């Protein structure tokens, strides 16, 4: 079980896609799990397994979660 002390010591990485108002996601690799939080509310977080996180990131890179009609999902060109 992950405790708050471990999360306080974790190396949180902020998304490169954060906006100017500070709205972004931070992720900490905890070995077998990743902790994910909203950088504006660091006291609230959730855990996912490392394989689940990797699958999610791979899906994002493939454009699986891009809005319909966006450049990422367009099959034109």
SVG drawing of the C-alpha trace seen along z (x, -y; Angstrom):
<svg xmlns="http://www.w3.org/2000/svg" viewBox="-16 -32 28 36">
<polyline fill="none" stroke="black" stroke-width="0.4" points="0.0,0.0 1.2,-3.5 1.2,-6.0 1.2,-9.8 4.9,-9.9 5.9,-8.0 3.9,-10.4 5.4,-13.4 8.9,-12.0 7.9,-11.0 9.5,-12.7 6.4,-14.2 6.7,-15.1 4.5,-17.8 2.9,-17.5 4.7,-19.3 1.2,-20.2 0.3,-22.4 -1.4,-25.7 -0.5,-29.2 -2.9,-29.0 -1.2,-26.0 -3.8,-23.5 -2.0,-20.2 -1.5,-16.7 1.4,-15.5 2.6,-11.8 4.9,-10.0 6.3,-6.6 6.1,-4.5 7.6,-1.3 4.6,1.0 2.1,-1.9 1.8,-5.5 0.2,-8.2 -1.7,-10.9 -2.9,-14.2 -4.1,-17.6 -1.2,-20.0 -3.6,-22.6 -4.9,-20.1 -1.8,-18.1 -3.4,-16.6 -5.8,-14.5 -4.4,-11.7 -5.2,-8.3 -3.2,-5.2 -3.1,-3.1 -0.9,-0.1 2.3,-0.7 1.1,1.5 -2.3,-0.4 -0.5,-3.8 1.8,-2.6 -1.2,-1.4 -2.9,-4.7 0.1,-6.7 0.5,-4.5 -3.1,-5.1 -2.7,-8.9 0.3,-8.8 -1.7,-6.9 -4.5,-9.5 -7.1,-7.2 -8.5,-9.8 -8.3,-12.8 -11.6,-14.6 -13.4,-13.6 -12.3,-15.7 -9.1,-16.8 -5.8,-16.5 -4.8,-13.4 -7.8,-11.4 -8.2,-12.7 -7.5,-10.1 -7.2,-12.6 -3.9,-13.5"/>
</svg>
